[in-house]
Amino acid sequence: MAPDTRYGRFDMKKVELGAGAPQETQSQFAALCYRSAGKDGVEILLITSRDTGRWIIPKGWPMKGRNGSETALREAFEEAGVEGKPAATPIGVYSYDKVLDNGALQPCIVSVFPVKVSKLRKKYPEVGQRTRRWFKPKKAAEKVNEEELRALLANFAPA
């Protein structure tokens, strides 16, 4: 379900868990990792999730002592071996429901920070747990499940 932005704000999703207590939406930060593809524009790096193997971008929970772009870059390194320069501000947000270990759904709003990739390391914390692959923006958009993320990827053109 897409956030309602008719009034210039997001109406956050809630889901019922356990004894009927509503679960508040949580924030995450993601890295839209890209590189120049010369005259063909840019390519976007997607990785597979560890649980289902579907295509995603690196993302994670806020980290103490790091702002959103620093957190996004750290997640990109841990999950994909990316070194690069993140943009200071996000290019957009998307929402999804994270399935927790206990099977409950955690609604999340993800702020997406572009990261210009300068290097892909061969050794990184989650090597062997994920596949990473470069795609043209429109093809990357076709690979992900989240509608709002699809729009961000399909229309991505770094400044």
Secondary structure, DSSP 8 states (H G I E B T S, - for coil): -----TTSS-----EEETTTEEE--EEEEEEEEEEE-GGG-EEEEEEE-TTT--EE--EE---TT--HHHHHHHHHHHHH-EEEEE-SS-SEEEEEEEE-TTS-EEEEEEEEEEEEEEEE-S--TTBTTB-EEEE-HHHHHHH-S-HHHHHHHHT----
